[in-house]
Amino acid sequence: MKKVLLSICTVLLFTYTASAQFHIELGPNFNMPQGDFGDAYDLGIGFYIEPKYAMSDNIDIGLVIGSNGFAGADFGGASYGATSALVILPTATYRFSTNSVTPYAGLGLGLYSFKGAEVTSGTVTLEGESESKFGFAPRAGVYIGRLNLGAAYNIVSDANYIQFNLGVRILSRD
């Protein structure tokens, strides 16, 4: 899996030398679990990188690669250990203008790989199973110069969470 991701990133970086339409966004994110996932886990933090290609002045396509960690919580007489998720989402983003302050909306569809967490109830501890799930993430935000203030609602069967991004664009894309 690491070789595939490295290959994708390498190809995208070489694309930059051929065109100024390529850019990368990266930064930290803050996560709020929702529903049943929110009962078992507390706030989380993570990091993402998103290589993008500008198809036009208003449309970007990209690939979000992120890692998110969630703190465990106590729920229903059980204690849940911390968990993490590796996220790989192809994305499409529509920029509503080409000004220095630009609102946007987009969607990501792809794979969420969750690490199994320990669950302790009384004196019994069960090791959780790692699993991969398909999910999607509608998102919106605003670019202020090269800064991205964005939010996404990650919908992943029983592991939904709201994510707040604080990203910065590097390389090109005004």
C-alpha positions as CSV (number, residue, x, y, z in Angstrom):
1,M,0.0,0.0,0.0
2,K,2.8,2.4,0.9
3,K,4.5,1.7,-2.5
4,V,1.3,2.5,-4.4
5,L,0.8,5.8,-2.5
6,L,4.5,6.7,-3.1
7,S,4.1,5.9,-6.8
8,I,1.0,8.1,-7.1
9,C,2.7,11.0,-5.3
10,T,5.8,10.7,-7.5
11,V,3.8,10.7,-10.7
12,L,1.8,13.7,-9.5
13,L,5.0,15.6,-8.5
14,F,6.5,15.0,-12.0
15,T,3.3,16.3,-13.5
16,Y,4.0,19.6,-11.8
17,T,7.2,20.1,-13.8
18,A,5.0,19.9,-17.0
19,S,2.2,22.1,-15.9
20,A,1.5,24.9,-13.4
21,Q,-2.0,23.5,-12.9
22,F,-0.7,21.1,-10.3
23,H,-0.7,22.0,-6.6
24,I,-0.6,20.4,-3.2
25,E,-2.6,21.2,-0.1
26,L,-1.6,19.9,3.3
27,G,-2.3,20.6,7.0
28,P,-3.8,19.4,10.2
29,N,-7.4,18.5,10.8
30,F,-9.6,18.2,13.9
31,N,-12.3,15.6,14.1
32,M,-15.6,15.3,16.0
33,P,-17.1,11.7,15.9
34,Q,-20.9,11.6,15.4
35,G,-23.6,9.1,16.4
36,D,-22.6,5.7,17.7
37,F,-19.0,6.4,16.8
38,G,-19.2,9.6,18.9
39,D,-20.4,7.5,21.9
40,A,-17.3,5.3,21.8
41,Y,-14.7,7.9,20.8
42,D,-13.8,11.4,21.7
43,L,-12.3,14.2,19.6
44,G,-9.5,13.4,17.2
45,I,-6.7,15.0,15.4
46,G,-5.0,14.2,12.1
47,F,-3.0,15.3,9.1
48,Y,-3.7,15.3,5.4
49,I,-2.1,15.9,2.1
50,E,-4.0,16.4,-1.1
51,P,-2.3,16.6,-4.5
52,K,-4.6,18.4,-6.9
53,Y,-4.8,19.1,-10.6
54,A,-6.7,22.2,-11.9
55,M,-9.0,21.0,-14.7
56,S,-10.2,24.6,-15.2
57,D,-10.3,27.9,-13.4
58,N,-13.0,26.5,-11.1
59,I,-12.6,22.7,-11.0
60,D,-9.9,20.7,-9.2
61,I,-9.5,17.0,-9.0
62,G,-7.3,15.4,-6.3
63,L,-6.5,12.7,-3.9
64,V,-6.8,13.1,-0.1
65,I,-4.4,11.0,1.8
66,G,-4.9,11.4,5.6
67,S,-4.4,9.9,8.9
68,N,-6.7,10.6,11.8
69,G,-6.5,9.5,15.5
70,F,-9.5,9.3,17.9
71,A,-9.3,9.2,21.7
72,G,-11.2,6.4,23.3
73,A,-14.1,7.0,25.7
74,D,-16.3,5.1,28.2
75,F,-19.8,4.1,27.0
76,G,-22.3,1.6,28.1
77,G,-20.1,0.2,30.9
78,A,-17.2,-0.5,28.5
79,S,-14.0,1.4,27.9
80,Y,-12.9,1.9,24.3
81,G,-9.2,2.3,23.5
82,A,-8.0,4.9,21.0
83,T,-8.3,4.1,17.3
84,S,-7.0,5.6,14.0
85,A,-8.1,5.8,10.4
86,L,-6.1,5.9,7.2
87,V,-8.1,7.8,4.6
88,I,-7.7,7.7,0.8
89,L,-10.3,9.7,-1.2
90,P,-10.2,10.8,-4.8
91,T,-11.8,14.2,-4.7
92,A,-13.5,16.9,-6.9
93,T,-13.7,20.5,-5.9
94,Y,-15.7,23.4,-7.4
95,R,-14.4,26.9,-6.6
96,F,-17.2,29.5,-6.8
97,S,-14.9,32.3,-8.0
98,T,-11.2,33.0,-8.9
99,N,-10.7,35.8,-6.4
100,S,-8.3,35.7,-3.5
101,V,-11.2,34.8,-1.1
102,T,-12.9,31.8,-2.8
103,P,-15.7,29.7,-1.3
104,Y,-15.7,26.1,-2.6
105,A,-17.7,22.8,-2.3
106,G,-16.6,19.3,-3.2
107,L,-16.9,15.6,-2.6
108,G,-14.5,12.8,-1.9
109,L,-15.3,9.1,-2.4
110,G,-13.0,6.3,-1.2
111,L,-11.5,4.0,1.4
112,Y,-11.3,4.4,5.2
113,S,-9.1,1.9,7.0
114,F,-9.8,1.8,10.7
115,K,-7.4,0.2,13.2
116,G,-9.0,-2.1,15.7
117,A,-9.3,-0.8,19.2
118,E,-9.4,-2.6,22.5
119,V,-12.7,-2.7,24.4
120,T,-12.6,-3.4,28.1
121,S,-15.7,-4.4,30.1
122,G,-15.1,-5.3,33.7
123,T,-12.1,-7.7,33.7
124,V,-12.6,-8.8,30.1
125,T,-10.6,-7.1,27.3
126,L,-11.4,-7.7,23.6
127,E,-9.0,-6.8,20.8
128,G,-10.9,-5.0,18.0
129,E,-10.5,-6.0,14.4
130,S,-9.1,-3.7,11.8
131,E,-11.4,-3.1,8.9
132,S,-11.7,-1.1,5.7
133,K,-14.9,0.6,4.7
134,F,-16.1,2.6,1.7
135,G,-17.3,6.1,2.5
136,F,-17.7,9.6,1.1
137,A,-17.2,13.1,2.3
138,P,-19.1,16.1,1.2
139,R,-17.1,19.2,2.0
140,A,-17.1,23.0,1.8
141,G,-15.0,25.9,2.9
142,V,-13.2,29.0,1.8
143,Y,-9.8,29.7,0.4
144,I,-8.2,32.9,1.7
145,G,-5.1,33.3,-0.4
146,R,-3.3,30.0,0.0
147,L,-5.0,29.2,3.3
148,N,-7.9,26.7,3.3
149,L,-10.5,26.8,6.1
150,G,-12.7,23.8,5.4
151,A,-15.1,21.3,6.8
152,A,-16.1,17.8,5.7
153,Y,-18.7,15.4,6.9
154,N,-17.2,11.9,6.6
155,I,-19.9,9.3,6.1
156,V,-18.5,5.8,6.8
157,S,-21.3,3.4,7.7
158,D,-21.1,3.4,11.6
159,A,-18.1,5.7,11.9
160,N,-19.2,9.1,10.8
161,Y,-17.3,12.2,11.8
162,I,-17.1,15.9,11.1
163,Q,-13.6,17.1,10.1
164,F,-12.3,20.7,10.2
165,N,-9.2,21.3,8.0
166,L,-6.6,24.1,8.3
167,G,-4.7,23.6,5.1
168,V,-2.2,25.6,3.1
169,R,-1.6,25.3,-0.7
170,I,2.0,24.9,-1.9
171,L,3.5,25.0,-5.4
172,S,1.1,26.7,-7.8
173,R,-2.6,27.6,-8.1
174,D,-3.2,31.2,-7.3
